[in-house]
Amino acid sequence: MRVWKCAALGAFFCLAASPLFAGSITNEGPAPVKISGRTAKGISGGGTLQPGQTTPMRQPFLWLDHVPEGTATEIRIKIVEDNGTIGYITTSGGRYTFAASPEKTLPVKAPPAAIPVQPLQPGHVINRSNIQLYVTFISSRLGSQRTQVLLPSQTITVPRNTVEVRTQPLNTSFTDVTVLVEVLMPDGTRQSIQSPQGSVYLGRKAK
């Protein structure tokens, strides 16, 4: 017998309900997840859990699977067994096997809380010098770089995948030269270049 409808998710987990069984499954991830499972009585089924949704399990299960669907995203499905054991599914297509199942192997430890990673943002370069300069952006992609001319008082954008910014003089014949190039790198660090030929890096001082 198979039950497979999103609307029937609660009914599937509560099928043949027992007042002594108090397990639950919670979607702690940022996106809806589709799950499937098999009960100890051999009934298969499943449905979709919305972010933050908790569904009680009032019957014994053998296992639960995450069903991959659409764009990959963070998976964090928390399972609480009737005996208080807590486990997680944190991989696309992952399976959790219950303690009472003959397929049970090692207990699944709760993963550490996810640390939000701030994506790199485009920065900018301001030429406060009295000369024109060449500015070269070195990308995190191996061998990729772009060079353009930076006029006095001009501001240009630093691409978000830049790991190094280099300057070179456009004309070496000037004698009274003042160089000051202010750089906001994609990681948020503010640095400056004060020589016609210099460079700055992500999170590092100018040289």
Secondary structure, 3 states (H helix, E strand, C coil): CEEECHHHHHHHHHCCCCCCCCEEEEECCCCCEEEEEEECCCCEEEEEECCCCEEEECCCEEEEEEECCCCCCCCCEEEECCCCCEEEECCCCCEEECCCCCCCCCCCCCCCCCCCCCCCCCEEEEECCCCCEEEEEEECCCCCEEEEEECCCCEEEECCCEEEEEEEECCCCCCCCCCCEEEECCCCCEEEECCCCEEEECCECCC
